[in-house]
């Protein structure tokens, strides 16, 4: 409770420092379409306020940095200026001394027995497992620090999670959960999204990133995806050195995109196509992709490229992948109808829920830009189109779109005339051929064969069940009809008895009168009534 109270004061202090309370309320509630190149007062002020929010999140540490990063993937949550600014959140922080990281070394097991691995590991014991270990980190982020070392003469990268992360994150998550009603009321976030689902997704992302064994599994999966690609390099993981807080992998050599200034344009264009092709392959073929592919996580080498930092990954299910590929296919073929149908499936809406004509006109403009524009980012057009028509895109789509925007930015930095649709054409053709190939059909039949065999085996019993059901239904309906007939007949007979009773009473009354003719009529009516009573009684038996 004391930690939580102290953290509340820290958060409030930072928010007051940047005057965020009033600025955020004003900007979030303002219904105004801003432009990144706008120079009017509203544009300039909103851009300044977005920058203040980014700086505040960086001051507040790991939880808020990650929160800002996930919010930058959701243009349906924040104005576009805030989305752009939060996507630039820097994860670089002051490095800790290796001795300050000692709590994260606990359980390190390389070269130790299982019993010894459970004991506390000192810094010196940890260092003894390496031929050489440089104590100064080569990178420091909010979650971990990376060091250069050697194992059996081979250079490796050692990633160590910072101690105390779980406690700090849990306190911050508790505070964010406390603030949910305010976020719904003031920010209006509950109107467009399920804020509980959003925060659950955020918590799940944090849980995965603080456990470095998750990153180790991600690396192995990427290694399998690109094992036959000579131009794509993924670091090897040293399993015997890995724990939840320590990840040891190959040290990947290479240079950053920004350091490629003196290289000729042909080489730069080649790197751009390698990056975009490999990324499209991750997304549309495997449905498993690097979720943070900025220029710092892609190294350029003489023999291709290398990906690093696999803490954040994305997954796309088969249905979304198929619909997105169909959208790309429609854009590539310049067919508005194909792209339109795919977009509606992604957004999970029907045609009667939007203005079809206006939507297709805007989609046609997007297709034109995607096919013929050069030197422009185009992948964020999908989110803008969805926002214009108040469509709710799945969070997986938003995460992927942000990643594609990052990749597109890296490729444009390499080649100002880059257009991702050129690389997409080759991939689309390959995937379409594979999707409808006889081998895929045979594979599908084999995979589904057991299910269909079970259906055929149960078919006779199923048919018999249907027949019995129909027969039972007919018998039930027949019995119900019989009951209705009996009921109607009983009502009819009762009415006849009542009528005859009235005739008998009337006839008896007339027969008791003194006048001869009236008495004679009464006697005759009484006799006839008695006779009809007898006939009716016999018929009812």
C-alpha positions in Angstrom: 0.0 0.0 0.0 2.9 2.3 0.8 4.5 1.6 -2.6 1.2 2.3 -4.3 0.7 5.6 -2.6 4.2 6.7 -3.3 3.8 5.7 -7.0 0.5 7.8 -7.1 2.5 10.8 -6.0 5.2 10.1 -8.6 2.7 9.9 -11.4 0.8 13.0 -10.3 4.1 14.9 -10.1 5.0 14.0 -13.7 1.6 14.9 -15.0 1.7 18.3 -13.2 5.2 18.8 -14.6 3.9 18.6 -18.2 0.4 20.0 -17.4 -1.2 16.9 -18.9 -4.5 16.8 -17.0 -6.1 19.8 -18.8 -4.3 19.3 -22.1 -5.3 15.7 -22.5 -8.9 16.4 -21.7 -9.1 19.2 -24.2 -7.3 17.3 -27.0 -9.1 14.0 -26.5 -12.6 15.6 -26.4 -11.9 17.9 -29.4 -13.5 16.7 -32.6 -10.9 18.0 -35.1 -9.0 16.3 -37.9 -5.3 17.2 -37.6 -2.6 17.0 -40.2 1.1 16.3 -39.6 2.0 19.2 -41.9 -0.6 21.6 -40.5 0.6 25.0 -39.3 -2.5 26.4 -37.7 -2.8 26.9 -34.0 -4.7 23.8 -33.3 -2.3 21.5 -35.2 0.8 23.0 -33.5 -0.7 22.9 -30.0 -1.8 19.3 -30.4 1.6 18.2 -31.6 3.2 20.0 -28.6 0.8 18.3 -26.2 1.4 14.9 -27.8 5.2 15.4 -27.3 4.6 16.2 -23.6 2.7 13.0 -23.2 5.5 11.0 -24.7 8.1 12.6 -22.5 5.9 12.0 -19.4 5.6 8.3 -20.3 9.4 8.1 -20.7 9.8 9.6 -17.3 7.4 7.2 -15.7 9.3 4.1 -16.8 8.7 0.7 -18.2 4.9 0.2 -17.7 4.0 3.6 -19.1 6.5 3.2 -22.0 4.8 -0.1 -22.9 1.4 1.4 -22.5 2.3 4.3 -24.8 3.6 1.8 -27.4 0.5 -0.2 -27.4 -1.7 2.9 -27.5 0.3 4.0 -30.6 -1.2 1.0 -32.4 -4.8 2.2 -31.7 -5.8 5.2 -33.7 -9.4 4.6 -32.6 -8.2 5.5 -29.0 -6.3 8.8 -29.5 -6.0 11.6 -32.0 -3.6 10.9 -34.9 -0.9 13.3 -33.5 -0.8 11.4 -30.3 -0.5 8.1 -32.2 2.4 9.4 -34.2 4.2 10.8 -31.2 3.7 7.7 -29.0 5.1 5.5 -31.8 8.4 7.3 -31.2 8.7 6.4 -27.6 12.3 5.7 -26.7 13.1 2.7 -24.5 16.6 3.8 -23.7 17.4 4.5 -20.0 20.4 5.0 -17.8 22.3 1.7 -17.5 22.7 -0.1 -14.2 26.0 -1.4 -12.9 26.3 -5.2 -13.2 26.3 -5.5 -9.4 22.9 -3.8 -9.4 21.7 -6.6 -11.7 22.7 -9.4 -9.2 19.1 -10.3 -8.3 18.4 -11.2 -11.9 21.3 -13.7 -11.9 19.6 -16.0 -9.4 19.1 -19.5 -10.8 21.7 -19.2 -13.6 22.6 -22.8 -14.3 25.3 -23.0 -16.9 28.0 -25.3 -15.7 26.2 -26.0 -12.5 24.3 -28.9 -11.1 20.5 -28.5 -10.6 21.0 -28.2 -6.8 23.6 -25.5 -7.2 21.5 -23.6 -9.8 18.8 -23.1 -7.1 21.2 -21.2 -4.9 21.9 -17.5 -5.2 24.4 -16.8 -8.0 27.0 -14.1 -7.4 28.3 -11.8 -10.1 31.7 -13.5 -10.0 30.1 -17.0 -10.4 28.0 -15.7 -13.2 31.1 -14.2 -15.0 33.0 -17.4 -14.6 30.8 -19.1 -17.2 32.1 -16.9 -20.0 35.5 -16.7 -21.6 35.1 -12.9 -21.6 32.4 -10.6 -20.4 32.3 -6.8 -21.0 30.7 -5.3 -17.9 29.6 -2.1 -19.8 26.2 -2.8 -21.6 26.0 -2.2 -25.3 22.3 -1.4 -24.9 20.0 -0.5 -22.0 16.2 -0.4 -22.1 13.5 -0.2 -19.5 13.1 -4.0 -19.3 16.7 -5.4 -19.9 20.3 -4.6 -20.6 22.4 -6.3 -23.3 26.1 -7.2 -22.8 28.8 -8.5 -25.1 30.6 -11.7 -24.1 32.3 -14.8 -25.5 31.6 -18.5 -25.1 34.2 -21.0 -26.4 35.7 -18.1 -28.3 32.4 -17.2 -30.0 30.9 -13.7 -29.5 27.5 -13.8 -27.9 25.0 -11.2 -26.7 23.8 -11.6 -23.1 20.4 -10.0 -22.3 19.6 -9.6 -18.6 16.3 -8.4 -17.3 16.4 -5.6 -14.7 15.6 -6.6 -11.1 12.4 -5.5 -9.4 10.4 -5.2 -12.7 7.5 -7.4 -11.6 6.9 -5.4 -8.4 6.9 -2.1 -10.2 4.7 -3.3 -13.1 2.2 -4.8 -10.6 1.9 -1.5 -8.7 1.5 0.5 -12.0 -1.1 -2.0 -13.3 -3.1 -1.7 -10.0 -3.0 2.1 -10.3 -4.1 2.0 -14.0 -7.0 -0.4 -13.0 -8.0 2.2 -10.3 -8.1 4.9 -13.0 -10.4 3.0 -15.4 -13.6 4.8 -14.4 -11.8 8.2 -14.9 -10.5 7.0 -18.3 -14.0 6.0 -19.3 -15.6 9.2 -18.0 -13.1 11.8 -19.0 -11.4 10.2 -22.0 -14.5 8.6 -23.4 -12.5 5.5 -24.2 -15.3 3.2 -23.2 -17.4 4.4 -26.2 -15.3 2.8 -28.9 -13.5 -0.1 -27.3 -13.8 -2.5 -24.4 -11.2 -1.0 -22.1 -11.1 -4.2 -20.0 -10.0 -6.2 -23.0 -7.5 -3.5 -23.9 -5.9 -3.6 -20.5 -5.9 -7.4 -20.5 -4.0 -7.3 -23.8 -1.6 -4.8 -22.3 -1.0 -7.0 -19.2 -0.5 -10.1 -21.3 2.1 -8.2 -23.4 4.0 -7.2 -20.3 4.0 -10.7 -18.9 5.5 -12.1 -22.1 8.2 -9.4 -22.4 9.5 -9.6 -18.8 10.0 -13.4 -19.2 13.0 -13.8 -21.5 12.2 -17.5 -22.1 9.3 -16.2 -24.3 11.8 -14.3 -26.4 14.0 -17.4 -26.7 11.1 -19.4 -28.0 10.3 -16.6 -30.5 13.8 -16.6 -31.8 13.7 -20.3 -32.4 10.5 -20.0 -34.3 11.9 -17.3 -36.5 15.0 -19.4 -37.0 12.8 -22.2 -38.3 10.9 -19.9 -40.6 14.0 -18.6 -42.3 16.2 -21.7 -42.1 16.3 -21.9 -45.9 16.7 -18.2 -46.6 20.4 -17.4 -47.0 19.8 -13.6 -46.9 17.9 -13.6 -43.6 19.9 -14.2 -40.4 18.4 -15.0 -37.0 20.6 -15.4 -33.9 21.1 -18.9 -32.3 19.9 -19.3 -28.7 22.1 -21.0 -26.1 19.5 -22.9 -24.1 21.8 -24.1 -21.4 22.5 -20.4 -20.4 18.9 -19.1 -20.5 16.5 -18.4 -17.6 13.5 -16.2 -17.1 15.8 -13.3 -16.5 18.8 -14.2 -18.8 18.9 -14.8 -22.6 22.1 -15.7 -24.3 22.3 -15.7 -28.1 24.6 -15.1 -31.0 26.0 -11.6 -31.3 24.7 -10.4 -34.7 27.2 -8.2 -36.6 25.9 -5.6 -39.0 25.3 -1.9 -39.5 22.2 0.3 -39.0 20.3 1.8 -41.9 21.3 5.3 -40.8 25.0 4.4 -41.2 24.6 3.4 -44.9 24.9 6.9 -46.3 27.8 6.3 -48.6 26.4 3.1 -50.2 25.3 3.2 -53.8 21.5 3.3 -54.5 21.4 -0.1 -56.1 22.6 -1.7 -52.9 20.2 0.3 -50.8 17.3 -0.7 -53.0 18.4 -4.4 -52.7 18.3 -4.1 -48.9 14.8 -2.5 -49.0 13.5 -5.4 -51.1 15.0 -8.0 -48.8 13.5 -6.4 -45.8 10.0 -6.0 -47.3 9.9 -9.4 -48.9 11.0 -11.2 -45.7 8.5 -9.2 -43.6 5.6 -9.9 -46.0 6.6 -13.6 -45.8 6.4 -13.5 -42.0 2.9 -12.0 -42.1 1.1 -13.6 -45.0 2.7 -17.0 -45.2 3.4 -17.8 -41.6 1.1 -15.5 -39.7 3.9 -14.9 -37.1 5.9 -11.6 -37.4 8.3 -9.3 -35.6 6.1 -6.7 -34.0 8.7 -4.0 -33.6 10.7 -3.8 -36.9 12.1 -0.3 -36.6 15.5 0.5 -38.1 17.3 -0.3 -34.8 16.2 -3.9 -34.9 17.3 -4.6 -38.4 21.0 -4.9 -39.2 22.4 -4.7 -42.7 25.2 -7.2 -43.6 27.2 -8.1 -46.7 25.3 -11.4 -47.0 21.8 -10.0 -46.3 20.0 -8.7 -43.2 19.7 -9.8 -39.5 16.7 -9.3 -37.2 17.3 -8.7 -33.5 15.1 -8.1 -30.4 12.3 -10.6 -30.6 10.5 -9.6 -27.3 7.4 -8.3 -29.2 5.9 -10.5 -31.8 2.5 -10.6 -33.5 0.2 -13.5 -34.4 -2.5 -13.5 -37.1 -5.1 -16.3 -37.3 -5.9 -18.0 -40.7 -9.1 -16.1 -41.3 -7.6 -12.6 -40.8 -4.6 -13.6 -42.8 -6.8 -14.8 -45.7 -8.9 -11.6 -45.6 -5.8 -9.4 -45.5 -4.3 -11.2 -48.4 -7.5 -10.8 -50.4 -7.4 -7.1 -49.5 -3.9 -6.8 -50.8 -4.9 -8.9 -53.9 -7.7 -6.5 -54.6 -5.4 -3.5 -54.3 -2.7 -5.2 -56.5 -5.3 -6.0 -59.2 -6.9 -2.5 -58.8 -10.2 -4.3 -58.2 -12.4 -2.2 -55.8 -15.0 -4.9 -55.3 -12.5 -7.5 -54.1 -10.8 -5.1 -51.8 -14.2 -3.8 -50.5 -15.4 -7.3 -49.6 -12.2 -8.2 -47.9 -12.2 -4.9 -45.9 -15.8 -5.6 -44.7 -14.8 -9.1 -43.5 -11.8 -7.7 -41.6 -14.1 -5.1 -39.9 -16.8 -7.7 -39.5 -19.7 -5.6 -40.7 -22.4 -5.8 -43.4 -22.9 -3.6 -46.5 -26.1 -2.1 -45.1 -24.1 -0.6 -42.1 -22.1 1.9 -44.2 -22.5 4.1 -47.3 -21.2 1.7 -49.9 -20.8 4.2 -52.7 -18.8 6.7 -50.6 -16.7 3.9 -49.1 -15.8 2.5 -52.5 -14.8 5.9 -53.8 -12.4 6.4 -50.9 -11.1 2.8 -51.3 -10.5 3.5 -55.0 -8.4 6.5 -54.0 -6.4 4.3 -51.6 -5.8 1.7 -54.3 -4.6 4.4 -56.7 -2.2 5.8 -54.0 -0.9 2.3 -53.2 -0.2 1.4 -56.8 1.1 4.6 -58.2 2.5 6.8 -55.4 6.3 6.7 -54.6 8.1 7.9 -51.6 5.1 8.0 -49.3 3.9 5.8 -46.4 0.7 4.1 -47.4 -0.1 1.4 -44.9 -1.6 3.7 -42.4 -4.3 4.5 -44.9 -6.4 1.5 -43.8 -6.8 2.8 -40.2 -7.6 6.2 -41.5 -10.3 4.8 -43.8 -11.7 2.7 -40.9 -11.8 5.8 -38.6 -13.6 7.9 -41.2 -16.5 5.3 -41.3 -16.4 4.5 -37.6 -15.4 0.9 -38.2 -13.8 -1.1 -35.4 -10.8 -3.0 -36.7 -9.5 -6.0 -34.7 -6.5 -5.3 -32.5 -4.4 -7.8 -34.4 -4.9 -5.8 -37.6 -4.0 -2.5 -35.8 -0.8 -4.1 -34.4 0.2 -5.5 -37.8 -0.6 -2.2 -39.5 1.8 -0.3 -37.2 4.5 -2.9 -37.9 4.0 -2.5 -41.7 4.3 1.2 -41.3 7.6 0.8 -39.5 8.9 -1.6 -42.2 7.7 0.8 -44.9 9.6 3.7 -43.1 12.8 1.7 -43.0 12.5 0.8 -46.7 11.8 4.4 -47.7 14.8 5.5 -45.8 16.8 3.1 -47.9 15.0 3.8 -51.2 12.9 7.0 -51.5 11.1 5.4 -54.5 10.2 2.3 -52.6 6.6 0.9 -53.1 5.7 -2.2 -51.0 3.1 -3.3 -53.5 5.9 -4.3 -55.9 7.2 -6.9 -53.4 3.6 -7.9 -52.5 2.8 -8.8 -56.1 5.3 -11.7 -56.1 4.2 -12.9 -52.7 0.5 -12.7 -53.6 1.0 -14.8 -56.8 3.0 -17.4 -54.8 0.4 -17.6 -51.9 -2.6 -17.8 -54.3 -1.0 -20.7 -56.3 -0.2 -22.5 -53.1 -3.6 -21.9 -51.7 -5.4 -23.5 -54.6 -2.8 -26.1 -55.6 -3.8 -29.8 -55.7 -1.2 -30.5 -53.0 -3.0 -28.1 -50.6 -6.3 -29.7 -51.4 -4.9 -33.1 -50.8 -3.3 -32.0 -47.6 -6.6 -30.4 -46.4 -8.5 -33.6 -47.2 -5.9 -35.7 -45.3 -6.1 -33.4 -42.3 -9.9 -33.3 -42.3 -10.3 -37.0 -43.4 -10.8 -38.4 -39.9 -13.5 -35.8 -39.2 -15.4 -36.6 -42.5 -14.9 -40.4 -41.9 -16.5 -40.0 -38.5 -19.4 -38.1 -40.1 -19.9 -40.9 -42.7 -19.7 -43.6 -40.0 -22.4 -41.9 -38.0 -24.5 -41.1 -41.1 -26.9 -44.2 -41.0 -27.6 -43.6 -37.3 -28.1 -39.9 -38.0 -30.6 -40.7 -40.7 -32.4 -43.1 -38.5 -32.5 -40.5 -35.7 -34.0 -38.0 -38.2 -36.6 -40.6 -39.3 -37.5 -41.4 -35.7 -37.7 -37.7 -34.9 -40.1 -37.1 -37.8 -42.1 -40.2 -36.8 -42.3 -39.1 -33.2 -43.3 -35.6 -34.4 -46.1 -37.0 -36.6 -47.4 -39.3 -33.8 -47.3 -36.4 -31.4 -49.2 -34.2 -33.8 -51.7 -37.0 -34.5 -52.3 -37.5 -30.8 -52.7 -33.7 -30.3 -55.2 -33.6 -33.2 -57.2 -36.5 -31.7 -57.3 -34.7 -28.3 -58.6 -31.6 -30.1 -61.4 -33.7 -31.9 -62.5 -35.3 -28.7 -62.6 -32.0 -27.0 -64.6 -30.4 -29.8 -67.0 -33.4 -29.8 -67.5 -33.2 -26.0 -68.3 -29.5 -26.3 -70.7 -30.3 -29.1 -72.5 -33.0 -27.2 -72.7 -30.8 -24.1 -74.3 -28.1 -26.1 -76.9 -30.7 -27.5 -77.7 -31.9 -23.9 -78.2 -28.3 -22.8 -80.5 -27.6 -25.7 -82.5 -30.8 -25.1 -82.7 -30.0 -21.4 -84.2 -26.6 -22.3 -86.8 -28.3 -24.6 -87.8 -30.8 -21.9 -88.2 -28.1 -19.3 -90.2 -26.0 -21.7 -92.4 -29.0 -22.8 -93.1 -30.0 -19.2 -94.1 -26.5 -18.3 -96.6 -26.3 -21.3 -98.0 -29.8 -20.5 -98.9 -28.6 -17.0 -101.1 -25.8 -18.4 -104.9 -26.2 -18.5 -105.5 -25.3 -22.1 -105.9 -28.4 -24.2 -103.9 -27.5 -27.3 -100.9 -26.1 -25.4 -100.9 -29.1 -23.1 -101.0 -31.4 -26.0 -98.0 -29.6 -27.7 -96.1 -29.7 -24.4 -96.7 -33.5 -24.0 -95.6 -34.1 -27.6 -92.5 -32.0 -27.2 -91.6 -33.8 -23.9 -91.9 -37.2 -25.6 -89.8 -36.1 -28.6 -87.2 -34.7 -26.2 -87.0 -37.9 -24.2 -86.6 -39.8 -27.5 -83.7 -37.5 -28.7 -82.0 -37.8 -25.3 -82.0 -41.5 -25.7 -80.6 -41.4 -29.3 -77.9 -38.9 -28.3 -76.9 -41.0 -25.3 -76.6 -44.2 -27.4 -74.5 -42.4 -30.0 -72.0 -41.1 -27.4 -71.3 -44.7 -26.2 
